[in-house]
């Protein structure tokens, strides 16, 4: 994850300009342009990540609100270790890759974490914090923010399965798309066509999203989401082929619900 608000206690941005820094009006690569008469785009996967930098959970349907998907990045871990130079800042898998071995999900309205040994704990309970401290050597505080302030450059990340397949061919290895930590996975559109959508509106089921920028990728993508083994060639190849961009960040402009199999439509440019 690439956090914007690394310091605990940072006030939420104003809703009107919250995503202003994320807008990317630069031109997409020459071959990334809208094509007509392609097959219908549909949602193939939906994800949320209740604790930032931990594994997420797959959804069959969800609501898209102005803060994104409910419980997505609801909690972030804040370094509370005495004398730490990062005290008060978010700790993500960039600093502690083993966080990707913990799985967060929502159960009966609470966020629970499945530890690497299979134990399940409510993330807000002291036992969970003590367990993380023991295994990481760090002390953590929780940043609980339902507004979306724990998100990255925007509330929703959309990726394209066709782009995943093309990049797998370029890299020469199978790619588990969990590397990209998406919220919405679509299929039925040409590889990297999504890059041309910046500045456009995308209807996903009953919700409408503003496509605000391409997503610049970081070192977290080099980690296999299952084995946690790191391969730097992944990001190197992406930088060489795709300027280290993959997927598009979106903000919710019209709340609504969406589910697996729902149609996705790029809306006409308004006059």
Secondary structure, DSSP 8 states (H G I E B T S, - for coil): ---S--BTT-----TTTTTGGG---S---TT----SS---EEEEEEEE-SBTTSB-EEESEEEEETTEETTTT-EEEEE--TT-TTTTBB--TTT-GGGGGSEEEEETTEEEEE-TTS-EEETTSHHHHHHHHHHHS--EEEEE-TTSTTSSSSSEEEEEHHHHHHHHHHHTS---GGGG--SEEEESS-TTGGGGGTTSEEEETTEEEEEEEEEE--GGGGB-TTT--B-THHHHHHHHHHTTEEEEEEEEEE-EEEETT-EEEE-----
